[in-house]
């Protein structure tokens, strides 16, 4: 019996990201904009961020109001790229802060459990095909 394979999705699971604040811009119209460089993973505009300062969480679940690279709006800033993260008027951010986004835990859990289930199913089929004897 042929085993069923999990079809890969078009979009890979988001692995999270970390950016370090290198510069701060303040605008009465746009609020605080953090000039950052992504040092791990990527930062996306569709999920909240956490701001850490010297091993202390300063803000949690802070929405991103804008994400830009140079003069254009972007959906993500990738590893080792620089960009600006608009955090709104009331955000407290300083040079040297870390801005993090968590991984997409739901997709990762589903992918791992599906892979384990598939591997277990295949192992059981192989075991039964040999009449219960390991070869």
Chimera marker file (.cmm) of the C-alpha trace (Angstrom):
<marker_set name="trace">
<marker id="1" x="0.000" y="0.000" z="0.000" r="1" g="1" b="0" radius="0.5"/>
<marker id="2" x="1.430" y="3.376" z="-0.987" r="1" g="1" b="0" radius="0.5"/>
<marker id="3" x="1.838" y="5.863" z="1.824" r="1" g="1" b="0" radius="0.5"/>
<marker id="4" x="0.167" y="9.221" z="1.609" r="1" g="1" b="0" radius="0.5"/>
<marker id="5" x="2.567" y="12.132" z="1.373" r="1" g="1" b="0" radius="0.5"/>
<marker id="6" x="1.898" y="15.537" z="2.808" r="1" g="1" b="0" radius="0.5"/>
<marker id="7" x="1.740" y="18.107" z="0.046" r="1" g="1" b="0" radius="0.5"/>
<marker id="8" x="4.032" y="21.056" z="0.679" r="1" g="1" b="0" radius="0.5"/>
<marker id="9" x="2.303" y="24.375" z="1.061" r="1" g="1" b="0" radius="0.5"/>
<marker id="10" x="3.197" y="27.371" z="-1.060" r="1" g="1" b="0" radius="0.5"/>
<marker id="11" x="4.124" y="29.388" z="2.005" r="1" g="1" b="0" radius="0.5"/>
<marker id="12" x="6.724" y="28.031" z="4.421" r="1" g="1" b="0" radius="0.5"/>
<marker id="13" x="6.077" y="28.357" z="8.125" r="1" g="1" b="0" radius="0.5"/>
<marker id="14" x="7.243" y="31.674" z="9.558" r="1" g="1" b="0" radius="0.5"/>
<marker id="15" x="10.258" y="31.085" z="11.799" r="1" g="1" b="0" radius="0.5"/>
<marker id="16" x="10.234" y="34.378" z="13.702" r="1" g="1" b="0" radius="0.5"/>
<marker id="17" x="12.892" y="37.051" z="13.750" r="1" g="1" b="0" radius="0.5"/>
<marker id="18" x="15.035" y="39.450" z="15.735" r="1" g="1" b="0" radius="0.5"/>
<marker id="19" x="16.132" y="42.948" z="14.794" r="1" g="1" b="0" radius="0.5"/>
<marker id="20" x="18.429" y="45.348" z="16.615" r="1" g="1" b="0" radius="0.5"/>
<marker id="21" x="17.543" y="49.042" z="16.774" r="1" g="1" b="0" radius="0.5"/>
<marker id="22" x="20.362" y="51.118" z="15.277" r="1" g="1" b="0" radius="0.5"/>
<marker id="23" x="18.659" y="54.485" z="14.961" r="1" g="1" b="0" radius="0.5"/>
<marker id="24" x="15.449" y="56.187" z="16.071" r="1" g="1" b="0" radius="0.5"/>
<marker id="25" x="13.384" y="58.689" z="14.124" r="1" g="1" b="0" radius="0.5"/>
<marker id="26" x="10.516" y="60.617" z="15.664" r="1" g="1" b="0" radius="0.5"/>
<marker id="27" x="7.800" y="62.110" z="13.530" r="1" g="1" b="0" radius="0.5"/>
<marker id="28" x="4.711" y="63.995" z="14.746" r="1" g="1" b="0" radius="0.5"/>
<marker id="29" x="2.767" y="62.467" z="11.860" r="1" g="1" b="0" radius="0.5"/>
<marker id="30" x="4.037" y="58.842" z="12.009" r="1" g="1" b="0" radius="0.5"/>
<marker id="31" x="5.226" y="58.482" z="15.604" r="1" g="1" b="0" radius="0.5"/>
<marker id="32" x="8.343" y="56.503" z="16.464" r="1" g="1" b="0" radius="0.5"/>
<marker id="33" x="10.208" y="54.772" z="13.667" r="1" g="1" b="0" radius="0.5"/>
<marker id="34" x="12.978" y="52.351" z="14.606" r="1" g="1" b="0" radius="0.5"/>
<marker id="35" x="15.795" y="51.999" z="12.088" r="1" g="1" b="0" radius="0.5"/>
<marker id="36" x="16.753" y="48.345" z="12.425" r="1" g="1" b="0" radius="0.5"/>
<marker id="37" x="18.909" y="45.561" z="11.040" r="1" g="1" b="0" radius="0.5"/>
<marker id="38" x="17.465" y="42.052" z="11.129" r="1" g="1" b="0" radius="0.5"/>
<marker id="39" x="20.005" y="39.736" z="12.781" r="1" g="1" b="0" radius="0.5"/>
<marker id="40" x="17.928" y="36.538" z="12.811" r="1" g="1" b="0" radius="0.5"/>
<marker id="41" x="15.045" y="35.291" z="10.644" r="1" g="1" b="0" radius="0.5"/>
<marker id="42" x="12.777" y="38.013" z="9.310" r="1" g="1" b="0" radius="0.5"/>
<marker id="43" x="10.335" y="40.634" z="10.571" r="1" g="1" b="0" radius="0.5"/>
<marker id="44" x="6.876" y="40.686" z="8.979" r="1" g="1" b="0" radius="0.5"/>
<marker id="45" x="4.235" y="43.399" z="9.069" r="1" g="1" b="0" radius="0.5"/>
<marker id="46" x="1.280" y="41.105" z="9.839" r="1" g="1" b="0" radius="0.5"/>
<marker id="47" x="2.058" y="40.160" z="13.442" r="1" g="1" b="0" radius="0.5"/>
<marker id="48" x="2.927" y="41.997" z="16.670" r="1" g="1" b="0" radius="0.5"/>
<marker id="49" x="6.445" y="42.495" z="18.026" r="1" g="1" b="0" radius="0.5"/>
<marker id="50" x="8.036" y="42.461" z="21.461" r="1" g="1" b="0" radius="0.5"/>
<marker id="51" x="10.659" y="45.012" z="22.487" r="1" g="1" b="0" radius="0.5"/>
<marker id="52" x="13.442" y="43.865" z="24.840" r="1" g="1" b="0" radius="0.5"/>
<marker id="53" x="15.933" y="46.121" z="26.630" r="1" g="1" b="0" radius="0.5"/>
<marker id="54" x="18.812" y="44.610" z="28.618" r="1" g="1" b="0" radius="0.5"/>
<marker id="55" x="17.013" y="41.269" z="29.163" r="1" g="1" b="0" radius="0.5"/>
<marker id="56" x="13.781" y="43.043" z="30.174" r="1" g="1" b="0" radius="0.5"/>
<marker id="57" x="10.579" y="43.008" z="28.164" r="1" g="1" b="0" radius="0.5"/>
<marker id="58" x="9.582" y="46.646" z="27.572" r="1" g="1" b="0" radius="0.5"/>
<marker id="59" x="6.551" y="46.128" z="25.291" r="1" g="1" b="0" radius="0.5"/>
<marker id="60" x="4.667" y="42.962" z="24.453" r="1" g="1" b="0" radius="0.5"/>
<marker id="61" x="2.346" y="42.412" z="21.474" r="1" g="1" b="0" radius="0.5"/>
<marker id="62" x="3.020" y="45.837" z="20.002" r="1" g="1" b="0" radius="0.5"/>
<marker id="63" x="1.473" y="46.133" z="16.508" r="1" g="1" b="0" radius="0.5"/>
<marker id="64" x="3.622" y="47.256" z="13.595" r="1" g="1" b="0" radius="0.5"/>
<marker id="65" x="2.056" y="50.306" z="11.978" r="1" g="1" b="0" radius="0.5"/>
<marker id="66" x="4.436" y="50.401" z="9.010" r="1" g="1" b="0" radius="0.5"/>
<marker id="67" x="7.376" y="48.451" z="7.631" r="1" g="1" b="0" radius="0.5"/>
<marker id="68" x="9.620" y="50.171" z="5.085" r="1" g="1" b="0" radius="0.5"/>
<marker id="69" x="12.869" y="49.724" z="3.239" r="1" g="1" b="0" radius="0.5"/>
<marker id="70" x="14.223" y="52.959" z="1.895" r="1" g="1" b="0" radius="0.5"/>
<marker id="71" x="11.211" y="54.625" z="0.247" r="1" g="1" b="0" radius="0.5"/>
<marker id="72" x="8.900" y="51.660" z="-0.284" r="1" g="1" b="0" radius="0.5"/>
<marker id="73" x="6.484" y="49.790" z="1.957" r="1" g="1" b="0" radius="0.5"/>
<marker id="74" x="7.362" y="46.101" z="2.331" r="1" g="1" b="0" radius="0.5"/>
<marker id="75" x="5.701" y="43.034" z="3.860" r="1" g="1" b="0" radius="0.5"/>
<marker id="76" x="8.915" y="41.707" z="5.426" r="1" g="1" b="0" radius="0.5"/>
<marker id="77" x="12.506" y="42.636" z="6.192" r="1" g="1" b="0" radius="0.5"/>
<marker id="78" x="14.740" y="39.609" z="5.732" r="1" g="1" b="0" radius="0.5"/>
<marker id="79" x="17.934" y="38.450" z="7.490" r="1" g="1" b="0" radius="0.5"/>
<marker id="80" x="20.774" y="41.017" z="7.377" r="1" g="1" b="0" radius="0.5"/>
<marker id="81" x="18.617" y="43.663" z="5.693" r="1" g="1" b="0" radius="0.5"/>
<marker id="82" x="17.935" y="47.113" z="7.109" r="1" g="1" b="0" radius="0.5"/>
<marker id="83" x="14.619" y="48.904" z="7.289" r="1" g="1" b="0" radius="0.5"/>
<marker id="84" x="12.288" y="51.057" z="9.326" r="1" g="1" b="0" radius="0.5"/>
<marker id="85" x="9.624" y="49.752" z="11.683" r="1" g="1" b="0" radius="0.5"/>
<marker id="86" x="6.861" y="52.236" z="12.504" r="1" g="1" b="0" radius="0.5"/>
<marker id="87" x="5.704" y="51.577" z="16.058" r="1" g="1" b="0" radius="0.5"/>
<marker id="88" x="3.277" y="54.438" z="16.656" r="1" g="1" b="0" radius="0.5"/>
<marker id="89" x="3.273" y="57.465" z="18.912" r="1" g="1" b="0" radius="0.5"/>
<marker id="90" x="3.307" y="55.822" z="22.359" r="1" g="1" b="0" radius="0.5"/>
<marker id="91" x="6.147" y="53.343" z="21.894" r="1" g="1" b="0" radius="0.5"/>
<marker id="92" x="9.236" y="53.509" z="24.089" r="1" g="1" b="0" radius="0.5"/>
<marker id="93" x="12.187" y="52.299" z="22.040" r="1" g="1" b="0" radius="0.5"/>
<marker id="94" x="15.907" y="53.070" z="22.380" r="1" g="1" b="0" radius="0.5"/>
<marker id="95" x="19.047" y="52.382" z="20.366" r="1" g="1" b="0" radius="0.5"/>
<marker id="96" x="20.285" y="48.880" z="21.175" r="1" g="1" b="0" radius="0.5"/>
<marker id="97" x="16.830" y="47.442" z="21.922" r="1" g="1" b="0" radius="0.5"/>
<marker id="98" x="15.901" y="44.097" z="20.390" r="1" g="1" b="0" radius="0.5"/>
<marker id="99" x="12.646" y="43.789" z="18.462" r="1" g="1" b="0" radius="0.5"/>
<marker id="100" x="11.451" y="40.194" z="18.202" r="1" g="1" b="0" radius="0.5"/>
<marker id="101" x="8.613" y="38.336" z="16.514" r="1" g="1" b="0" radius="0.5"/>
<marker id="102" x="7.634" y="34.848" z="17.581" r="1" g="1" b="0" radius="0.5"/>
<marker id="103" x="7.528" y="31.920" z="15.189" r="1" g="1" b="0" radius="0.5"/>
<marker id="104" x="4.246" y="30.728" z="13.780" r="1" g="1" b="0" radius="0.5"/>
<marker id="105" x="3.850" y="27.990" z="16.421" r="1" g="1" b="0" radius="0.5"/>
<marker id="106" x="0.618" y="26.602" z="14.995" r="1" g="1" b="0" radius="0.5"/>
<marker id="107" x="2.074" y="25.818" z="11.572" r="1" g="1" b="0" radius="0.5"/>
<marker id="108" x="5.270" y="24.398" z="13.065" r="1" g="1" b="0" radius="0.5"/>
<marker id="109" x="3.312" y="22.117" z="15.422" r="1" g="1" b="0" radius="0.5"/>
<marker id="110" x="1.098" y="20.899" z="12.586" r="1" g="1" b="0" radius="0.5"/>
<marker id="111" x="4.103" y="20.261" z="10.331" r="1" g="1" b="0" radius="0.5"/>
<marker id="112" x="5.986" y="18.344" z="13.010" r="1" g="1" b="0" radius="0.5"/>
<marker id="113" x="3.014" y="16.261" z="14.119" r="1" g="1" b="0" radius="0.5"/>
<marker id="114" x="2.092" y="15.475" z="10.502" r="1" g="1" b="0" radius="0.5"/>
<marker id="115" x="5.667" y="14.401" z="9.773" r="1" g="1" b="0" radius="0.5"/>
<marker id="116" x="5.789" y="12.195" z="12.880" r="1" g="1" b="0" radius="0.5"/>
<marker id="117" x="2.433" y="10.639" z="12.048" r="1" g="1" b="0" radius="0.5"/>
<marker id="118" x="3.527" y="9.952" z="8.470" r="1" g="1" b="0" radius="0.5"/>
<marker id="119" x="6.794" y="8.386" z="9.643" r="1" g="1" b="0" radius="0.5"/>
<marker id="120" x="5.001" y="6.228" z="12.218" r="1" g="1" b="0" radius="0.5"/>
<marker id="121" x="2.411" y="5.090" z="9.660" r="1" g="1" b="0" radius="0.5"/>
<marker id="122" x="5.137" y="4.124" z="7.179" r="1" g="1" b="0" radius="0.5"/>
<marker id="123" x="7.070" y="2.234" z="9.868" r="1" g="1" b="0" radius="0.5"/>
<marker id="124" x="3.945" y="0.270" z="10.860" r="1" g="1" b="0" radius="0.5"/>
<marker id="125" x="3.197" y="-0.591" z="7.211" r="1" g="1" b="0" radius="0.5"/>
<marker id="126" x="6.769" y="-1.820" z="6.733" r="1" g="1" b="0" radius="0.5"/>
<marker id="127" x="6.591" y="-3.855" z="9.954" r="1" g="1" b="0" radius="0.5"/>
<marker id="128" x="3.292" y="-5.493" z="8.949" r="1" g="1" b="0" radius="0.5"/>
<marker id="129" x="4.574" y="-6.185" z="5.410" r="1" g="1" b="0" radius="0.5"/>
<marker id="130" x="7.460" y="-8.224" z="6.835" r="1" g="1" b="0" radius="0.5"/>
<marker id="131" x="5.093" y="-10.274" z="8.984" r="1" g="1" b="0" radius="0.5"/>
<marker id="132" x="6.232" y="-8.595" z="12.198" r="1" g="1" b="0" radius="0.5"/>
<marker id="133" x="9.929" y="-9.289" z="11.637" r="1" g="1" b="0" radius="0.5"/>
<marker id="134" x="12.543" y="-6.586" z="11.368" r="1" g="1" b="0" radius="0.5"/>
<marker id="135" x="14.893" y="-7.072" z="8.453" r="1" g="1" b="0" radius="0.5"/>
<link id1="1" id2="2" r="1" g="1" b="0" radius="0.2"/>
<link id1="2" id2="3" r="1" g="1" b="0" radius="0.2"/>
<link id1="3" id2="4" r="1" g="1" b="0" radius="0.2"/>
<link id1="4" id2="5" r="1" g="1" b="0" radius="0.2"/>
<link id1="5" id2="6" r="1" g="1" b="0" radius="0.2"/>
<link id1="6" id2="7" r="1" g="1" b="0" radius="0.2"/>
<link id1="7" id2="8" r="1" g="1" b="0" radius="0.2"/>
<link id1="8" id2="9" r="1" g="1" b="0" radius="0.2"/>
<link id1="9" id2="10" r="1" g="1" b="0" radius="0.2"/>
<link id1="10" id2="11" r="1" g="1" b="0" radius="0.2"/>
<link id1="11" id2="12" r="1" g="1" b="0" radius="0.2"/>
<link id1="12" id2="13" r="1" g="1" b="0" radius="0.2"/>
<link id1="13" id2="14" r="1" g="1" b="0" radius="0.2"/>
<link id1="14" id2="15" r="1" g="1" b="0" radius="0.2"/>
<link id1="15" id2="16" r="1" g="1" b="0" radius="0.2"/>
<link id1="16" id2="17" r="1" g="1" b="0" radius="0.2"/>
<link id1="17" id2="18" r="1" g="1" b="0" radius="0.2"/>
<link id1="18" id2="19" r="1" g="1" b="0" radius="0.2"/>
<link id1="19" id2="20" r="1" g="1" b="0" radius="0.2"/>
<link id1="20" id2="21" r="1" g="1" b="0" radius="0.2"/>
<link id1="21" id2="22" r="1" g="1" b="0" radius="0.2"/>
<link id1="22" id2="23" r="1" g="1" b="0" radius="0.2"/>
<link id1="23" id2="24" r="1" g="1" b="0" radius="0.2"/>
<link id1="24" id2="25" r="1" g="1" b="0" radius="0.2"/>
<link id1="25" id2="26" r="1" g="1" b="0" radius="0.2"/>
<link id1="26" id2="27" r="1" g="1" b="0" radius="0.2"/>
<link id1="27" id2="28" r="1" g="1" b="0" radius="0.2"/>
<link id1="28" id2="29" r="1" g="1" b="0" radius="0.2"/>
<link id1="29" id2="30" r="1" g="1" b="0" radius="0.2"/>
<link id1="30" id2="31" r="1" g="1" b="0" radius="0.2"/>
<link id1="31" id2="32" r="1" g="1" b="0" radius="0.2"/>
<link id1="32" id2="33" r="1" g="1" b="0" radius="0.2"/>
<link id1="33" id2="34" r="1" g="1" b="0" radius="0.2"/>
<link id1="34" id2="35" r="1" g="1" b="0" radius="0.2"/>
<link id1="35" id2="36" r="1" g="1" b="0" radius="0.2"/>
<link id1="36" id2="37" r="1" g="1" b="0" radius="0.2"/>
<link id1="37" id2="38" r="1" g="1" b="0" radius="0.2"/>
<link id1="38" id2="39" r="1" g="1" b="0" radius="0.2"/>
<link id1="39" id2="40" r="1" g="1" b="0" radius="0.2"/>
<link id1="40" id2="41" r="1" g="1" b="0" radius="0.2"/>
<link id1="41" id2="42" r="1" g="1" b="0" radius="0.2"/>
<link id1="42" id2="43" r="1" g="1" b="0" radius="0.2"/>
<link id1="43" id2="44" r="1" g="1" b="0" radius="0.2"/>
<link id1="44" id2="45" r="1" g="1" b="0" radius="0.2"/>
<link id1="45" id2="46" r="1" g="1" b="0" radius="0.2"/>
<link id1="46" id2="47" r="1" g="1" b="0" radius="0.2"/>
<link id1="47" id2="48" r="1" g="1" b="0" radius="0.2"/>
<link id1="48" id2="49" r="1" g="1" b="0" radius="0.2"/>
<link id1="49" id2="50" r="1" g="1" b="0" radius="0.2"/>
<link id1="50" id2="51" r="1" g="1" b="0" radius="0.2"/>
<link id1="51" id2="52" r="1" g="1" b="0" radius="0.2"/>
<link id1="52" id2="53" r="1" g="1" b="0" radius="0.2"/>
<link id1="53" id2="54" r="1" g="1" b="0" radius="0.2"/>
<link id1="54" id2="55" r="1" g="1" b="0" radius="0.2"/>
<link id1="55" id2="56" r="1" g="1" b="0" radius="0.2"/>
<link id1="56" id2="57" r="1" g="1" b="0" radius="0.2"/>
<link id1="57" id2="58" r="1" g="1" b="0" radius="0.2"/>
<link id1="58" id2="59" r="1" g="1" b="0" radius="0.2"/>
<link id1="59" id2="60" r="1" g="1" b="0" radius="0.2"/>
<link id1="60" id2="61" r="1" g="1" b="0" radius="0.2"/>
<link id1="61" id2="62" r="1" g="1" b="0" radius="0.2"/>
<link id1="62" id2="63" r="1" g="1" b="0" radius="0.2"/>
<link id1="63" id2="64" r="1" g="1" b="0" radius="0.2"/>
<link id1="64" id2="65" r="1" g="1" b="0" radius="0.2"/>
<link id1="65" id2="66" r="1" g="1" b="0" radius="0.2"/>
<link id1="66" id2="67" r="1" g="1" b="0" radius="0.2"/>
<link id1="67" id2="68" r="1" g="1" b="0" radius="0.2"/>
<link id1="68" id2="69" r="1" g="1" b="0" radius="0.2"/>
<link id1="69" id2="70" r="1" g="1" b="0" radius="0.2"/>
<link id1="70" id2="71" r="1" g="1" b="0" radius="0.2"/>
<link id1="71" id2="72" r="1" g="1" b="0" radius="0.2"/>
<link id1="72" id2="73" r="1" g="1" b="0" radius="0.2"/>
<link id1="73" id2="74" r="1" g="1" b="0" radius="0.2"/>
<link id1="74" id2="75" r="1" g="1" b="0" radius="0.2"/>
<link id1="75" id2="76" r="1" g="1" b="0" radius="0.2"/>
<link id1="76" id2="77" r="1" g="1" b="0" radius="0.2"/>
<link id1="77" id2="78" r="1" g="1" b="0" radius="0.2"/>
<link id1="78" id2="79" r="1" g="1" b="0" radius="0.2"/>
<link id1="79" id2="80" r="1" g="1" b="0" radius="0.2"/>
<link id1="80" id2="81" r="1" g="1" b="0" radius="0.2"/>
<link id1="81" id2="82" r="1" g="1" b="0" radius="0.2"/>
<link id1="82" id2="83" r="1" g="1" b="0" radius="0.2"/>
<link id1="83" id2="84" r="1" g="1" b="0" radius="0.2"/>
<link id1="84" id2="85" r="1" g="1" b="0" radius="0.2"/>
<link id1="85" id2="86" r="1" g="1" b="0" radius="0.2"/>
<link id1="86" id2="87" r="1" g="1" b="0" radius="0.2"/>
<link id1="87" id2="88" r="1" g="1" b="0" radius="0.2"/>
<link id1="88" id2="89" r="1" g="1" b="0" radius="0.2"/>
<link id1="89" id2="90" r="1" g="1" b="0" radius="0.2"/>
<link id1="90" id2="91" r="1" g="1" b="0" radius="0.2"/>
<link id1="91" id2="92" r="1" g="1" b="0" radius="0.2"/>
<link id1="92" id2="93" r="1" g="1" b="0" radius="0.2"/>
<link id1="93" id2="94" r="1" g="1" b="0" radius="0.2"/>
<link id1="94" id2="95" r="1" g="1" b="0" radius="0.2"/>
<link id1="95" id2="96" r="1" g="1" b="0" radius="0.2"/>
<link id1="96" id2="97" r="1" g="1" b="0" radius="0.2"/>
<link id1="97" id2="98" r="1" g="1" b="0" radius="0.2"/>
<link id1="98" id2="99" r="1" g="1" b="0" radius="0.2"/>
<link id1="99" id2="100" r="1" g="1" b="0" radius="0.2"/>
<link id1="100" id2="101" r="1" g="1" b="0" radius="0.2"/>
<link id1="101" id2="102" r="1" g="1" b="0" radius="0.2"/>
<link id1="102" id2="103" r="1" g="1" b="0" radius="0.2"/>
<link id1="103" id2="104" r="1" g="1" b="0" radius="0.2"/>
<link id1="104" id2="105" r="1" g="1" b="0" radius="0.2"/>
<link id1="105" id2="106" r="1" g="1" b="0" radius="0.2"/>
<link id1="106" id2="107" r="1" g="1" b="0" radius="0.2"/>
<link id1="107" id2="108" r="1" g="1" b="0" radius="0.2"/>
<link id1="108" id2="109" r="1" g="1" b="0" radius="0.2"/>
<link id1="109" id2="110" r="1" g="1" b="0" radius="0.2"/>
<link id1="110" id2="111" r="1" g="1" b="0" radius="0.2"/>
<link id1="111" id2="112" r="1" g="1" b="0" radius="0.2"/>
<link id1="112" id2="113" r="1" g="1" b="0" radius="0.2"/>
<link id1="113" id2="114" r="1" g="1" b="0" radius="0.2"/>
<link id1="114" id2="115" r="1" g="1" b="0" radius="0.2"/>
<link id1="115" id2="116" r="1" g="1" b="0" radius="0.2"/>
<link id1="116" id2="117" r="1" g="1" b="0" radius="0.2"/>
<link id1="117" id2="118" r="1" g="1" b="0" radius="0.2"/>
<link id1="118" id2="119" r="1" g="1" b="0" radius="0.2"/>
<link id1="119" id2="120" r="1" g="1" b="0" radius="0.2"/>
<link id1="120" id2="121" r="1" g="1" b="0" radius="0.2"/>
<link id1="121" id2="122" r="1" g="1" b="0" radius="0.2"/>
<link id1="122" id2="123" r="1" g="1" b="0" radius="0.2"/>
<link id1="123" id2="124" r="1" g="1" b="0" radius="0.2"/>
<link id1="124" id2="125" r="1" g="1" b="0" radius="0.2"/>
<link id1="125" id2="126" r="1" g="1" b="0" radius="0.2"/>
<link id1="126" id2="127" r="1" g="1" b="0" radius="0.2"/>
<link id1="127" id2="128" r="1" g="1" b="0" radius="0.2"/>
<link id1="128" id2="129" r="1" g="1" b="0" radius="0.2"/>
<link id1="129" id2="130" r="1" g="1" b="0" radius="0.2"/>
<link id1="130" id2="131" r="1" g="1" b="0" radius="0.2"/>
<link id1="131" id2="132" r="1" g="1" b="0" radius="0.2"/>
<link id1="132" id2="133" r="1" g="1" b="0" radius="0.2"/>
<link id1="133" id2="134" r="1" g="1" b="0" radius="0.2"/>
<link id1="134" id2="135" r="1" g="1" b="0" radius="0.2"/>
</marker_set>
